[in-house]
Amino acid sequence: MAVSDRRAIKLAARDNVAAVLDAVRVSDSVLVRASDSSGTVETVPAIQDIPLGHKIALRPVAAGEAIIRYGYTIGVATQDIGTGEHVHVHNLRSQLSPVVEADASESVLQPAGWVSDTIEAILEKIGVTPPARQSMARALTEAHLRGVETHGLRRLRPYVERIRSGGVSGSAEPQVRADRAVIRIDGRNGIGHYVASVAADTVAKAASHYGIAIASINNSNHLGFAGYYASLIAQRDQIGIVLSNGQVCVAPTGARRAFLSNNPIAIAAPMRATGQMLELDLAMSATSRANVVAAAKRGGLLPEGWAQDPQGYPTQDAKRALEGSLLAFGGDRGFAFLFALEVLVGLLGGGVFADGVSSKEASPNTPEGTSHTMIAVDLAFFGGSDNFKNRMDEYAARLKALPLREAGLSLRYPGERRWSLRRERMARGIPLSASDLRDIVQLATEFGVERDIG
């Protein structure tokens, strides 16, 4: 075959790669033909050997830029790619693969007690009351113990700034009003972790008397990760259900501004195995705003279906997404579910709902007005906790016993990884990234808190 006969096919007009139809050697000239009606032909010199069926770059692609084939993003370049270069797994990652932080390999193990005590000491310096600072410290530490670092130390400084500015009260005591199994709680703009901890304790106690109880909470603030509070309820041999609204970030398809939060839903239930439980914890957006912020910082593209721009058009540009809004997971069906969940959260208890919740970024000195709903179901009223735990263990075992398409795969129930991590990290310590450790030490220093790093 003559050098000029090396061929490749470009499948859509916006593609920046083409599939080679012959094995290509370095310095070969590759004839690239468009598969659409234009029939456009271009010649691309190969700068590497490229196996049959693999991809050749039709133009330079910068690290973090999308690789486009069939007219769609199929991945992201992990390094700069030149025209004529082989595009494959060595320089391409899936658009859904997690991006590893630069300092992730530099983690330092710290005991859970060190993390919790340091947070408490900082909060004490800014006047937060003992029960409120204990609640926040426990919730943030649990986030790291269970591998939910997005709700851990990286949020401490913004929390501190909100408390110091008066946007959140560090001394407020939640006001509880109970009518048997129906509880209403006014958070009085207190620290969300404390308000939610009080609510979880109150609803669990009520359920132990009545079999089932519901608490509606308003005038609260960000509570961290919802699964933590559902597990507080589950630890009492109950099923815990936790819902919350929050800062508005999700829009229906085509809307030019966001209307709802990502309204997390958490369900936890006890199991027979010590230190293990079911813990479902889902946000209703296709991704978190934190992931979009990270993508914007590195200049990368978002997967399709995650976000839309300020005009309501789909976008993969992270910076445009930050100016616009996130989308619900599952498309229009997901948004319908999200819309219905808000009825059980903001509307039911008479609190702030939907786009009435204040943005802590746009208005850092203004109370958020966040609402939560918690439900507790006491297993003693439903055949007993021992019977339920046995059935839960059977449920998990039957999942694990399902035949798999290939060796090496494994199935997990919701919460299995979180609680396995928790056991491991309680024993060995919490791996803190260099940035998280640096920030908490700097924050401690700013407030005169001395902490030795183990």
SVG drawing of the C-alpha trace seen along z (x, -y; Angstrom):
<svg xmlns="http://www.w3.org/2000/svg" viewBox="-50 -41 58 57">
<polyline fill="none" stroke="black" stroke-width="0.4" points="0.0,0.0 1.4,-3.4 2.0,-6.0 -0.7,-8.2 -3.2,-5.4 -3.4,-5.6 -7.0,-6.5 -9.1,-7.7 -12.7,-8.6 -14.1,-11.7 -17.6,-11.0 -19.0,-14.5 -18.1,-18.0 -17.0,-19.1 -14.9,-16.1 -11.2,-16.8 -10.2,-13.1 -10.7,-10.6 -10.5,-6.8 -7.7,-5.4 -8.8,-2.6 -5.2,-1.3 -2.2,-0.8 -0.3,-4.1 3.4,-4.6 5.1,-7.8 5.5,-10.3 2.7,-8.7 0.3,-11.2 -3.2,-10.2 -6.2,-11.0 -9.1,-11.9 -12.5,-11.8 -15.7,-13.2 -18.5,-10.8 -21.2,-13.5 -22.6,-14.8 -19.8,-17.3 -17.3,-14.5 -14.5,-16.8 -11.0,-15.4 -7.9,-16.6 -4.4,-15.3 -2.9,-14.9 0.8,-13.9 1.1,-11.2 3.7,-12.0 3.3,-8.6 2.5,-5.0 -1.2,-4.5 -2.8,-1.0 -5.7,-0.2 -9.0,-1.5 -7.4,-3.9 -7.8,-7.7 -5.6,-10.4 -5.8,-14.0 -6.9,-16.4 -5.8,-19.5 -3.9,-20.4 -5.9,-19.5 -4.8,-21.1 -4.7,-19.2 -8.2,-19.3 -9.9,-20.0 -12.6,-17.7 -12.0,-14.9 -14.9,-14.9 -16.0,-12.0 -19.4,-11.4 -20.1,-15.0 -20.0,-14.3 -17.5,-14.5 -16.0,-11.1 -13.3,-12.1 -10.8,-14.7 -7.2,-15.1 -4.8,-14.4 -1.9,-16.1 -1.3,-18.3 -1.9,-16.4 -0.5,-17.6 -2.0,-17.2 -1.3,-13.8 -0.7,-12.2 -2.2,-8.9 -5.2,-9.6 -5.8,-6.7 -5.8,-5.8 -2.3,-7.1 -3.4,-10.7 -7.2,-10.4 -9.5,-9.8 -13.2,-9.3 -15.1,-12.5 -16.7,-10.8 -13.3,-9.7 -12.5,-11.6 -9.8,-14.2 -7.1,-13.5 -6.0,-16.6 -2.3,-17.5 -1.7,-17.0 -3.9,-13.9 -0.8,-11.6 0.6,-13.9 -2.0,-13.1 -1.1,-13.0 -2.8,-10.7 -4.4,-12.4 -6.5,-10.8 -10.2,-11.6 -9.9,-13.1 -7.3,-15.6 -9.6,-16.7 -12.6,-17.1 -10.8,-18.8 -9.1,-21.3 -12.4,-22.3 -14.0,-22.7 -11.1,-24.8 -11.4,-27.1 -15.1,-27.5 -14.7,-28.2 -12.4,-31.2 -15.2,-32.8 -17.8,-32.4 -19.7,-29.3 -21.6,-27.6 -20.3,-24.1 -23.2,-22.0 -23.1,-23.8 -19.4,-23.6 -19.5,-19.9 -22.2,-19.2 -20.3,-20.9 -17.0,-19.2 -18.5,-15.8 -20.3,-16.2 -17.2,-17.5 -15.0,-14.8 -17.6,-12.1 -17.4,-13.5 -13.7,-12.6 -14.2,-9.3 -16.7,-8.2 -14.9,-9.6 -17.3,-12.5 -14.4,-15.1 -16.5,-17.6 -18.4,-18.2 -15.4,-18.2 -12.6,-20.7 -12.7,-22.5 -16.0,-24.0 -14.8,-25.1 -13.3,-28.4 -16.6,-29.5 -18.6,-28.4 -16.3,-30.4 -16.6,-33.5 -20.4,-33.2 -20.5,-33.0 -18.1,-35.9 -20.1,-38.1 -23.4,-37.4 -24.9,-35.5 -25.1,-32.5 -25.6,-32.6 -23.1,-30.6 -25.2,-30.9 -28.7,-30.3 -30.7,-27.5 -33.3,-25.7 -36.9,-26.1 -38.7,-22.8 -42.5,-22.4 -43.9,-18.9 -47.4,-17.6 -46.9,-13.9 -45.3,-12.5 -45.3,-15.7 -42.4,-18.1 -41.8,-21.6 -38.4,-23.2 -37.3,-26.8 -33.6,-26.8 -33.4,-30.5 -30.6,-30.9 -28.3,-28.6 -25.5,-26.5 -27.1,-23.9 -25.1,-20.9 -26.4,-21.7 -30.0,-22.4 -30.0,-19.1 -28.5,-17.1 -31.1,-18.4 -33.8,-17.5 -32.4,-14.0 -32.4,-13.4 -35.9,-14.8 -37.5,-12.9 -35.9,-9.6 -37.1,-10.0 -40.6,-10.7 -40.5,-7.6 -39.6,-5.4 -42.9,-6.4 -45.2,-6.5 -43.6,-4.2 -43.1,-6.9 -42.4,-10.6 -41.7,-13.5 -39.9,-16.7 -40.1,-19.8 -37.3,-22.3 -37.0,-25.8 -34.8,-28.9 -31.7,-26.6 -28.4,-26.6 -26.3,-24.2 -26.2,-20.9 -23.3,-19.1 -24.0,-15.7 -27.5,-14.4 -26.5,-10.8 -24.9,-11.6 -28.2,-12.6 -30.0,-9.7 -27.4,-7.4 -27.8,-9.1 -31.4,-8.0 -30.6,-4.5 -28.1,-4.0 -31.2,-3.9 -32.6,-0.8 -34.8,-3.0 -35.0,-3.8 -33.9,-7.5 -35.0,-9.6 -33.5,-13.1 -34.4,-15.7 -33.1,-19.3 -33.2,-22.2 -30.5,-24.8 -28.8,-27.3 -30.5,-27.4 -28.5,-25.8 -30.7,-23.5 -33.0,-24.7 -35.5,-22.8 -34.3,-22.2 -34.3,-25.4 -34.9,-27.8 -32.7,-30.9 -32.1,-30.7 -32.1,-28.1 -35.2,-27.5 -34.4,-24.7 -31.5,-23.4 -30.1,-19.9 -32.2,-18.8 -30.3,-15.8 -32.3,-12.7 -30.8,-10.3 -32.1,-7.0 -30.3,-4.9 -31.1,-1.6 -29.2,0.6 -27.7,4.0 -26.6,6.9 -22.9,6.5 -21.1,4.3 -20.3,0.9 -22.1,1.3 -25.4,-0.1 -27.3,-1.0 -26.7,-4.7 -28.2,-6.1 -27.2,-9.7 -28.1,-11.4 -28.2,-14.9 -30.7,-15.5 -28.5,-17.5 -26.5,-15.7 -23.3,-16.7 -22.2,-18.9 -21.4,-22.6 -18.0,-21.8 -17.2,-19.5 -18.1,-22.4 -15.9,-24.8 -13.0,-22.3 -13.5,-21.9 -13.6,-25.7 -10.3,-26.0 -8.5,-23.5 -10.1,-24.8 -11.8,-21.4 -15.1,-20.6 -18.1,-19.1 -20.0,-15.9 -23.2,-16.6 -26.3,-16.8 -24.7,-18.4 -25.4,-22.1 -26.8,-24.9 -25.6,-28.4 -27.4,-31.7 -29.6,-31.6 -30.8,-28.0 -28.8,-26.2 -26.8,-23.1 -23.2,-23.8 -20.0,-21.8 -18.1,-25.0 -17.6,-24.9 -17.3,-28.7 -20.5,-29.2 -22.1,-26.6 -21.2,-28.6 -22.9,-31.6 -25.9,-29.4 -27.3,-26.4 -27.0,-22.7 -29.5,-20.2 -31.3,-17.5 -30.0,-13.9 -32.3,-11.9 -33.4,-14.9 -37.0,-16.0 -38.0,-13.1 -35.3,-13.9 -36.5,-17.5 -40.0,-16.3 -38.8,-14.2 -36.9,-17.2 -39.9,-19.5 -42.0,-17.0 -39.3,-16.6 -39.5,-20.3 -43.1,-20.0 -42.0,-17.7 -39.2,-20.1 -39.8,-23.9 -43.6,-23.9 -44.7,-21.4 -43.3,-23.2 -44.0,-26.7 -40.3,-27.5 -38.5,-29.2 -38.8,-27.1 -37.4,-26.9 -35.6,-30.1 -36.5,-31.9 -33.5,-30.3 -30.7,-32.9 -27.3,-32.3 -24.5,-32.2 -22.1,-33.2 -24.1,-36.2 -25.3,-37.3 -22.8,-36.0 -24.2,-38.2 -27.8,-37.1 -29.5,-34.1 -30.1,-31.3 -33.5,-30.2 -32.7,-26.5 -35.4,-23.9 -35.1,-20.2 -37.4,-17.3 -36.6,-14.2 -38.6,-11.0 -37.9,-8.3 -39.5,-4.8 -38.9,-2.7 -38.3,1.0 -39.7,2.2 -43.2,1.4 -42.5,3.3 -41.5,6.8 -38.6,5.8 -35.0,4.6 -33.4,8.1 -35.8,9.5 -35.3,6.4 -31.5,6.6 -31.5,10.3 -33.6,9.5 -31.3,6.6 -28.3,8.9 -30.2,11.5 -31.1,8.6 -27.4,7.6 -26.3,11.3 -28.7,11.9 -27.3,8.9 -23.8,10.2 -24.8,13.6 -26.0,12.3 -24.1,13.8 -21.7,11.3 -20.8,10.9 -17.0,11.3 -14.6,12.2 -13.3,9.3 -16.5,7.3 -18.2,6.8 -21.6,5.4 -22.1,3.0 -25.2,1.8 -25.5,-1.9 -23.3,-2.9 -21.0,0.2 -18.0,-1.7 -18.6,-4.6 -18.8,-2.4 -15.8,-0.2 -13.8,-3.4 -15.0,-4.6 -13.8,-1.5 -10.4,-1.7 -9.9,-5.4 -11.0,-5.2 -8.2,-2.6 -5.5,-4.1 -6.3,-7.8 -7.9,-10.2 -5.9,-10.9 -6.0,-14.7 -4.9,-16.2 -2.1,-18.7 -4.6,-21.5 -7.1,-20.5 -4.4,-20.1 -2.7,-23.3 -6.0,-25.2 -7.0,-24.0 -3.6,-24.6 -3.6,-28.1 -7.1,-28.7 -6.0,-27.5 -3.0,-29.7 -5.1,-32.8 -7.2,-32.2 -4.4,-31.4 -5.1,-27.7 -1.9,-25.6 -2.0,-22.1 0.8,-19.7 0.6,-17.7 1.1,-14.0"/>
</svg>
